Amino acid sequence: MKRIIIIDASPRQAGNCKVTADYISTNAKDALVEIFPLRDKFVRPCMACDACKRNEVATCVQKDDMTDLLPRLDTSDAIVFLSPIYFGQITGPAKTFIDRLYCYFHPKYPNMSLSRKRDKKLIMIGFCGMGDAESYKNYLRETVSALGVIGVCEYKVLLCNQVNEPGSCMRKPTFMRELNAAIDSL
């Protein structure tokens, strides 16, 4: 059975990220799905202390909600990362989460990564109200490049544009087709 972790980086309790996370959880076949809603978690910023570089597994000296998630990320088969686009970028909590993945980076290991499972799939999904969709998709692709450190080797980027109302992404036929195809590829 596949293990999928969904990172929901929206501050909204019932926004497009939440309804999409729930939809994926319900529709992912033969998968154990965990949703990690950043809005409900305590994740401190990376301190750049490099204490993690003394270890041979991805760990962090900070004790917060990332502590228990790190080993589950390491053994997951797929990750779905959901974030609204605010002022052209992913949310602050999303960026803080990504920064905390620094504990996987280690120059002396293959691919400079402590990740034990190096064939993870990723779906990066952004939601925005307006703006240049192609620029946002390119930005999300660049963001994905940082996630190679946790063993991501295959990814898809989806953008759901012009969704100002919570849950309105489910009424976008093109997005739903792309989302279903992405779920099937996990």
CYANA upper distance limits for C-alpha pairs under 8 A (distance plus 0.5 A):
  1 MET  CA     30 ASP  CA      6.02
  1 MET  CA     31 ALA  CA      5.81
  1 MET  CA     32 LEU  CA      7.22
  2 LYS  CA     30 ASP  CA      6.95
  2 LYS  CA     31 ALA  CA      5.03
  2 LYS  CA     32 LEU  CA      6.57
  2 LYS  CA     76 SER  CA      8.11
  2 LYS  CA     77 ASP  CA      6.38
  2 LYS  CA     78 ALA  CA      8.19
  3 ARG  CA     31 ALA  CA      6.21
  3 ARG  CA     32 LEU  CA      5.40
  3 ARG  CA     33 VAL  CA      6.55
  3 ARG  CA     34 GLU  CA      8.44
  3 ARG  CA     75 THR  CA      8.40
  3 ARG  CA     76 SER  CA      5.52
  3 ARG  CA     77 ASP  CA      5.72
  3 ARG  CA     78 ALA  CA      7.00
  4 ILE  CA     31 ALA  CA      7.23
  4 ILE  CA     32 LEU  CA      6.67
  4 ILE  CA     33 VAL  CA      5.28
  4 ILE  CA     34 GLU  CA      6.81
  4 ILE  CA     76 SER  CA      6.45
  4 ILE  CA     77 ASP  CA      6.49
  4 ILE  CA     78 ALA  CA      5.24
  4 ILE  CA     79 ILE  CA      6.06
  4 ILE  CA     80 VAL  CA      7.87
  5 ILE  CA     33 VAL  CA      6.36
  5 ILE  CA     34 GLU  CA      5.36
  5 ILE  CA     35 ILE  CA      6.43
  5 ILE  CA     36 PHE  CA      7.63
  5 ILE  CA     73 LEU  CA      7.64
  5 ILE  CA     76 SER  CA      7.37
  5 ILE  CA     78 ALA  CA      6.98
  5 ILE  CA     79 ILE  CA      5.39
  5 ILE  CA     80 VAL  CA      6.78
  6 ILE  CA     21 ALA  CA      7.14
  6 ILE  CA     33 VAL  CA      7.85
  6 ILE  CA     34 GLU  CA      6.59
  6 ILE  CA     35 ILE  CA      5.15
  6 ILE  CA     36 PHE  CA      6.38
  6 ILE  CA     79 ILE  CA      6.25
  6 ILE  CA     80 VAL  CA      5.06
  6 ILE  CA     81 PHE  CA      6.43
  6 ILE  CA     82 LEU  CA      8.00
  7 ILE  CA     35 ILE  CA      6.71
  7 ILE  CA     36 PHE  CA      5.46
  7 ILE  CA     37 PRO  CA      6.57
  7 ILE  CA     38 LEU  CA      7.56
  7 ILE  CA     79 ILE  CA      7.93
  7 ILE  CA     80 VAL  CA      6.60
  7 ILE  CA     81 PHE  CA      5.32
  7 ILE  CA     82 LEU  CA      6.55
  8 ASP  CA     17 CYS  CA      6.54
  8 ASP  CA     18 LYS  CA      7.28
  8 ASP  CA     21 ALA  CA      7.59
  8 ASP  CA     35 ILE  CA      7.62
  8 ASP  CA     36 PHE  CA      6.57
  8 ASP  CA     37 PRO  CA      5.11
  8 ASP  CA     38 LEU  CA      6.45
  8 ASP  CA     39 ARG  CA      8.41
  8 ASP  CA     81 PHE  CA      6.88
  8 ASP  CA     82 LEU  CA      5.51
  8 ASP  CA     83 SER  CA      6.95
  9 ALA  CA     17 CYS  CA      7.97
  9 ALA  CA     37 PRO  CA      6.89
  9 ALA  CA     38 LEU  CA      5.79
  9 ALA  CA     39 ARG  CA      7.34
  9 ALA  CA     81 PHE  CA      8.08
  9 ALA  CA     82 LEU  CA      6.38
  9 ALA  CA     83 SER  CA      5.39
  9 ALA  CA     84 PRO  CA      7.89
  9 ALA  CA     91 THR  CA      7.16
  9 ALA  CA     93 PRO  CA      6.74
  9 ALA  CA     94 ALA  CA      5.73
 10 SER  CA     15 GLY  CA      7.82
 10 SER  CA     17 CYS  CA      6.67
 10 SER  CA     18 LYS  CA      8.17
 10 SER  CA     37 PRO  CA      8.18
 10 SER  CA     38 LEU  CA      7.70
 10 SER  CA     39 ARG  CA      7.14
 10 SER  CA     82 LEU  CA      7.95
 10 SER  CA     83 SER  CA      6.10
 10 SER  CA     84 PRO  CA      6.60
 10 SER  CA     91 THR  CA      7.61
 11 PRO  CA     38 LEU  CA      8.14
 11 PRO  CA     39 ARG  CA      5.69
 12 ARG  CA     18 LYS  CA      8.31
 12 ARG  CA     39 ARG  CA      8.13
 13 GLN  CA     18 LYS  CA      7.39
 13 GLN  CA     39 ARG  CA      8.38
 14 ALA  CA     18 LYS  CA      6.07
 14 ALA  CA     19 VAL  CA      7.19
 14 ALA  CA    166 PRO  CA      6.91
 14 ALA  CA    167 GLY  CA      7.86
 15 GLY  CA     19 VAL  CA      6.94
 15 GLY  CA    165 GLU  CA      8.19
 15 GLY  CA    166 PRO  CA      4.72
 15 GLY  CA    167 GLY  CA      6.21
 16 ASN  CA     20 THR  CA      6.49
 16 ASN  CA    127 PHE  CA      7.72
 16 ASN  CA    163 VAL  CA      8.48
 16 ASN  CA    165 GLU  CA      8.46
 16 ASN  CA    166 PRO  CA      5.73
 16 ASN  CA    167 GLY  CA      5.22
 16 ASN  CA    168 SER  CA      7.33
 16 ASN  CA    169 CYS  CA      6.58
 17 CYS  CA     21 ALA  CA      6.48
 17 CYS  CA     82 LEU  CA      6.20
 17 CYS  CA     83 SER  CA      6.99
 17 CYS  CA     84 PRO  CA      7.80
 17 CYS  CA    127 PHE  CA      8.20
 18 LYS  CA     22 ASP  CA      6.68
 19 VAL  CA     23 TYR  CA      6.57
 19 VAL  CA    167 GLY  CA      6.56
 20 THR  CA     24 ILE  CA      6.61
 20 THR  CA    169 CYS  CA      8.43
 20 THR  CA    170 MET  CA      8.28
 21 ALA  CA     25 SER  CA      6.61
 21 ALA  CA     35 ILE  CA      7.53
 21 ALA  CA     82 LEU  CA      8.29
 22 ASP  CA     26 THR  CA      6.68
 23 TYR  CA     27 ASN  CA      6.59
 24 ILE  CA     28 ALA  CA      6.16
 24 ILE  CA    183 ILE  CA      7.31
 25 SER  CA     33 VAL  CA      6.28
 25 SER  CA     34 GLU  CA      8.30
 25 SER  CA     35 ILE  CA      8.45
 27 ASN  CA    183 ILE  CA      8.00
 28 ALA  CA     33 VAL  CA      8.38
 28 ALA  CA    183 ILE  CA      6.54
 28 ALA  CA    184 ASP  CA      7.68
 28 ALA  CA    186 LEU  CA      8.43
 29 LYS  CA    184 ASP  CA      8.29
 36 PHE  CA     41 LYS  CA      8.40
 37 PRO  CA     41 LYS  CA      7.19
 38 LEU  CA     42 PHE  CA      8.00
 38 LEU  CA     43 VAL  CA      8.23
 38 LEU  CA     93 PRO  CA      7.24
 38 LEU  CA     94 ALA  CA      8.20
 39 ARG  CA     93 PRO  CA      8.41
 41 LYS  CA     65 ASP  CA      6.48
 42 PHE  CA     64 ASP  CA      6.41
 42 PHE  CA     65 ASP  CA      5.97
 42 PHE  CA     66 MET  CA      8.41
 43 VAL  CA     64 ASP  CA      6.36
 43 VAL  CA     65 ASP  CA      6.33
 43 VAL  CA     66 MET  CA      6.68
 43 VAL  CA     96 THR  CA      7.98
 43 VAL  CA     97 PHE  CA      7.51
 44 ARG  CA     62 GLN  CA      8.20
 44 ARG  CA     64 ASP  CA      7.51
 44 ARG  CA     96 THR  CA      7.89
 45 PRO  CA     96 THR  CA      5.97
 45 PRO  CA     97 PHE  CA      8.16
 45 PRO  CA     99 ASP  CA      7.62
 45 PRO  CA    100 ARG  CA      7.17
 46 CYS  CA     96 THR  CA      7.79
 46 CYS  CA     99 ASP  CA      6.49
 46 CYS  CA    100 ARG  CA      5.68
 46 CYS  CA    102 TYR  CA      8.26
 50 ASP  CA     54 ARG  CA      8.20
 51 ALA  CA     55 ASN  CA      8.34
 51 ALA  CA     60 CYS  CA      7.68
 51 ALA  CA     61 VAL  CA      7.30
 52 CYS  CA     58 ALA  CA      7.40
 52 CYS  CA     59 THR  CA      6.35
 52 CYS  CA     60 CYS  CA      6.00
 52 CYS  CA     61 VAL  CA      7.64
 52 CYS  CA    103 CYS  CA      5.82
 53 LYS  CA    103 CYS  CA      7.58
 53 LYS  CA    105 PHE  CA      8.49
 53 LYS  CA    106 HIS  CA      6.92
 55 ASN  CA     59 THR  CA      7.71
 56 GLU  CA    114 LEU  CA      7.20
 57 VAL  CA    104 TYR  CA      8.03
 57 VAL  CA    114 LEU  CA      6.35
 57 VAL  CA    115 SER  CA      8.05
 58 ALA  CA     70 LEU  CA      7.36
 58 ALA  CA     71 PRO  CA      7.90
 58 ALA  CA     74 ASP  CA      8.50
 58 ALA  CA    103 CYS  CA      5.67
 58 ALA  CA    104 TYR  CA      5.42
 58 ALA  CA    114 LEU  CA      6.57
 58 ALA  CA    115 SER  CA      7.70
 59 THR  CA     67 THR  CA      7.75
 59 THR  CA     70 LEU  CA      7.40
 59 THR  CA    103 CYS  CA      6.47
 59 THR  CA    104 TYR  CA      8.28
 60 CYS  CA     67 THR  CA      7.45
 60 CYS  CA    103 CYS  CA      6.81
 62 GLN  CA     67 THR  CA      7.87
 63 LYS  CA     67 THR  CA      6.29
 65 ASP  CA     69 LEU  CA      7.38
 66 MET  CA     70 LEU  CA      6.48
 66 MET  CA    100 ARG  CA      8.50
 68 ASP  CA     72 ARG  CA      7.78
 69 LEU  CA     73 LEU  CA      6.60
 70 LEU  CA     74 ASP  CA      6.78
 71 PRO  CA     75 THR  CA      6.97
 72 ARG  CA     76 SER  CA      6.49
 73 LEU  CA     79 ILE  CA      8.42
 73 LEU  CA    150 ILE  CA      8.19
 74 ASP  CA    115 SER  CA      6.35
 74 ASP  CA    116 ARG  CA      6.81
 74 ASP  CA    117 LYS  CA      6.72
 74 ASP  CA    150 ILE  CA      7.28
 74 ASP  CA    151 GLY  CA      8.32
 75 THR  CA    116 ARG  CA      7.73
 75 THR  CA    117 LYS  CA      6.51
 76 SER  CA    117 LYS  CA      8.16
 76 SER  CA    120 LYS  CA      7.61
 77 ASP  CA    117 LYS  CA      8.39
 77 ASP  CA    119 ASP  CA      7.82
 77 ASP  CA    120 LYS  CA      5.47
 77 ASP  CA    121 LYS  CA      7.02
 78 ALA  CA    120 LYS  CA      5.61
 78 ALA  CA    121 LYS  CA      5.05
 78 ALA  CA    122 LEU  CA      6.07
 78 ALA  CA    186 LEU  CA      7.10
 79 ILE  CA    120 LYS  CA      7.86
 79 ILE  CA    121 LYS  CA      6.86
 79 ILE  CA    122 LEU  CA      5.30
 79 ILE  CA    123 ILE  CA      7.00
 80 VAL  CA    122 LEU  CA      6.08
 80 VAL  CA    123 ILE  CA      5.21
 80 VAL  CA    124 MET  CA      6.48
 80 VAL  CA    125 ILE  CA      8.10
 81 PHE  CA    122 LEU  CA      7.96
 81 PHE  CA    123 ILE  CA      6.71
 81 PHE  CA    124 MET  CA      5.35
 81 PHE  CA    125 ILE  CA      6.63
 82 LEU  CA    124 MET  CA      6.68
 82 LEU  CA    125 ILE  CA      5.39
 82 LEU  CA    126 GLY  CA      6.52
 82 LEU  CA    127 PHE  CA      8.49
 83 SER  CA     90 ILE  CA      6.24
 83 SER  CA     91 THR  CA      6.94
 83 SER  CA     94 ALA  CA      7.49
 83 SER  CA    125 ILE  CA      6.98
 83 SER  CA    126 GLY  CA      5.63
 83 SER  CA    127 PHE  CA      6.94
 84 PRO  CA     90 ILE  CA      6.54
 84 PRO  CA     91 THR  CA      7.00
 84 PRO  CA    126 GLY  CA      5.89
 84 PRO  CA    127 PHE  CA      5.02
 84 PRO  CA    128 CYS  CA      6.39
 85 ILE  CA     89 GLN  CA      5.57
 85 ILE  CA     90 ILE  CA      5.42
 85 ILE  CA     91 THR  CA      7.11
 85 ILE  CA    126 GLY  CA      6.63
 85 ILE  CA    127 PHE  CA      6.25
 85 ILE  CA    128 CYS  CA      5.67
 85 ILE  CA    136 TYR  CA      8.46
 86 TYR  CA     90 ILE  CA      6.66
 86 TYR  CA     91 THR  CA      6.70
 86 TYR  CA    128 CYS  CA      7.95
 88 GLY  CA    136 TYR  CA      7.28
 89 GLN  CA    136 TYR  CA      8.28
 89 GLN  CA    139 TYR  CA      8.01
 90 ILE  CA     94 ALA  CA      6.70
 90 ILE  CA     95 LYS  CA      7.32
 90 ILE  CA    126 GLY  CA      8.15
 91 THR  CA     95 LYS  CA      6.96
 92 GLY  CA     96 THR  CA      6.69
 93 PRO  CA     97 PHE  CA      6.59
 94 ALA  CA     98 ILE  CA      6.82
 95 LYS  CA     99 ASP  CA      6.63
 96 THR  CA    100 ARG  CA      6.84
 97 PHE  CA    101 LEU  CA      7.40
 98 ILE  CA    102 TYR  CA      8.10
 98 ILE  CA    146 ALA  CA      8.32
 98 ILE  CA    147 LEU  CA      8.16
101 LEU  CA    105 PHE  CA      8.06
101 LEU  CA    149 VAL  CA      8.25
101 LEU  CA    150 ILE  CA      7.84
104 TYR  CA    113 SER  CA      5.94
104 TYR  CA    114 LEU  CA      5.47
104 TYR  CA    115 SER  CA      6.70
104 TYR  CA    149 VAL  CA      6.56
104 TYR  CA    150 ILE  CA      6.67
105 PHE  CA    112 MET  CA      6.19
105 PHE  CA    113 SER  CA      5.27
105 PHE  CA    114 LEU  CA      6.82
105 PHE  CA    149 VAL  CA      6.49
106 HIS  CA    112 MET  CA      5.36
106 HIS  CA    113 SER  CA      5.79
106 HIS  CA    114 LEU  CA      6.81
107 PRO  CA    111 ASN  CA      8.33
107 PRO  CA    112 MET  CA      4.89
107 PRO  CA    113 SER  CA      7.64
108 LYS  CA    112 MET  CA      6.69
109 TYR  CA    113 SER  CA      6.26
109 TYR  CA    114 LEU  CA      7.09
111 ASN  CA    149 VAL  CA      8.06
112 MET  CA    149 VAL  CA      7.67
113 SER  CA    149 VAL  CA      5.77
113 SER  CA    150 ILE  CA      7.40
113 SER  CA    151 GLY  CA      8.13
114 LEU  CA    149 VAL  CA      8.24
114 LEU  CA    150 ILE  CA      8.10
115 SER  CA    149 VAL  CA      7.50
115 SER  CA    150 ILE  CA      5.80
115 SER  CA    151 GLY  CA      6.16
116 ARG  CA    151 GLY  CA      8.14
117 LYS  CA    151 GLY  CA      6.46
118 ARG  CA    150 ILE  CA      7.78
118 ARG  CA    151 GLY  CA      4.36
118 ARG  CA    152 VAL  CA      6.83
118 ARG  CA    153 CYS  CA      7.36
119 ASP  CA    151 GLY  CA      6.35
119 ASP  CA    152 VAL  CA      6.50
119 ASP  CA    153 CYS  CA      5.93
119 ASP  CA    154 GLU  CA      7.98
120 LYS  CA    151 GLY  CA      6.12
120 LYS  CA    152 VAL  CA      5.02
120 LYS  CA    153 CYS  CA      6.32
120 LYS  CA    154 GLU  CA      7.24
121 LYS  CA    152 VAL  CA      6.15
121 LYS  CA    153 CYS  CA      6.76
121 LYS  CA    154 GLU  CA      5.38
121 LYS  CA    155 TYR  CA      6.08
121 LYS  CA    186 LEU  CA      7.05
122 LEU  CA    152 VAL  CA      6.94
122 LEU  CA    154 GLU  CA      6.83
122 LEU  CA    155 TYR  CA      5.05
122 LEU  CA    156 LYS  CA      6.93
123 ILE  CA    155 TYR  CA      6.11
123 ILE  CA    156 LYS  CA      5.40
123 ILE  CA    157 VAL  CA      6.41
123 ILE  CA    158 LEU  CA      7.96
123 ILE  CA    182 ALA  CA      7.58
124 MET  CA    140 LEU  CA      7.52
124 MET  CA    144 VAL  CA      7.72
124 MET  CA    155 TYR  CA      7.95
124 MET  CA    156 LYS  CA      6.78
124 MET  CA    157 VAL  CA      5.31
124 MET  CA    158 LEU  CA      6.73
125 ILE  CA    140 LEU  CA      8.45
125 ILE  CA    157 VAL  CA      6.40
125 ILE  CA    158 LEU  CA      5.23
125 ILE  CA    159 LEU  CA      6.15
125 ILE  CA    160 CYS  CA      8.10
126 GLY  CA    137 LYS  CA      8.44
126 GLY  CA    140 LEU  CA      7.87
126 GLY  CA    158 LEU  CA      6.90
126 GLY  CA    159 LEU  CA      5.29
126 GLY  CA    160 CYS  CA      6.77
127 PHE  CA    159 LEU  CA      6.35
127 PHE  CA    160 CYS  CA      5.36
127 PHE  CA    161 ASN  CA      6.47
127 PHE  CA    163 VAL  CA      7.36
128 CYS  CA    159 LEU  CA      8.22
128 CYS  CA    160 CYS  CA      6.94
128 CYS  CA    161 ASN  CA      5.49
128 CYS  CA    162 GLN  CA      6.45
128 CYS  CA    163 VAL  CA      6.48
128 CYS  CA    164 ASN  CA      7.64
129 GLY  CA    161 ASN  CA      6.33
129 GLY  CA    162 GLN  CA      4.69
129 GLY  CA    163 VAL  CA      5.39
129 GLY  CA    164 ASN  CA      5.36
130 MET  CA    161 ASN  CA      6.69
130 MET  CA    162 GLN  CA      5.66
130 MET  CA    163 VAL  CA      8.33
131 GLY  CA    136 TYR  CA      8.41
131 GLY  CA    161 ASN  CA      8.39
132 ASP  CA    136 TYR  CA      6.88
133 ALA  CA    137 LYS  CA      6.68
133 ALA  CA    159 LEU  CA      7.74
133 ALA  CA    161 ASN  CA      7.13
134 GLU  CA    138 ASN  CA      6.69
135 SER  CA    139 TYR  CA      6.67
136 TYR  CA    140 LEU  CA      6.70
136 TYR  CA    159 LEU  CA      8.09
137 LYS  CA    141 ARG  CA      6.73
137 LYS  CA    157 VAL  CA      7.35
137 LYS  CA    158 LEU  CA      7.68
137 LYS  CA    159 LEU  CA      6.80
138 ASN  CA    142 GLU  CA      6.81
139 TYR  CA    143 THR  CA      6.76
140 LEU  CA    144 VAL  CA      6.75
140 LEU  CA    157 VAL  CA      7.31
141 ARG  CA    145 SER  CA      7.15
141 ARG  CA    157 VAL  CA      7.07
142 GLU  CA    146 ALA  CA      7.95
143 THR  CA    147 LEU  CA      7.94
144 VAL  CA    148 GLY  CA      7.81
144 VAL  CA    155 TYR  CA      8.37
147 LEU  CA    151 GLY  CA      7.76
147 LEU  CA    152 VAL  CA      6.59
148 GLY  CA    152 VAL  CA      5.13
148 GLY  CA    153 CYS  CA      6.97
156 LYS  CA    182 ALA  CA      7.56
158 LEU  CA    175 PHE  CA      8.19
158 LEU  CA    178 GLU  CA      7.83
158 LEU  CA    179 LEU  CA      8.05
159 LEU  CA    175 PHE  CA      8.13
160 CYS  CA    169 CYS  CA      7.11
160 CYS  CA    172 LYS  CA      8.48
160 CYS  CA    175 PHE  CA      6.60
163 VAL  CA    168 SER  CA      6.19
163 VAL  CA    169 CYS  CA      6.50
164 ASN  CA    168 SER  CA      7.77
167 GLY  CA    171 ARG  CA      8.46
168 SER  CA    172 LYS  CA      7.74
169 CYS  CA    175 PHE  CA      7.71
169 CYS  CA    176 MET  CA      8.33
170 MET  CA    175 PHE  CA      8.36
170 MET  CA    176 MET  CA      7.08
171 ARG  CA    176 MET  CA      8.36
172 LYS  CA    176 MET  CA      6.67
173 PRO  CA    177 ARG  CA      6.70
174 THR  CA    178 GLU  CA      6.80
175 PHE  CA    179 LEU  CA      6.42
176 MET  CA    180 ASN  CA      6.51
177 ARG  CA    181 ALA  CA      6.73
178 GLU  CA    182 ALA  CA      6.61
179 LEU  CA    183 ILE  CA      6.65
180 ASN  CA    184 ASP  CA      6.68
181 ALA  CA    185 SER  CA      6.84
182 ALA  CA    186 LEU  CA      7.23
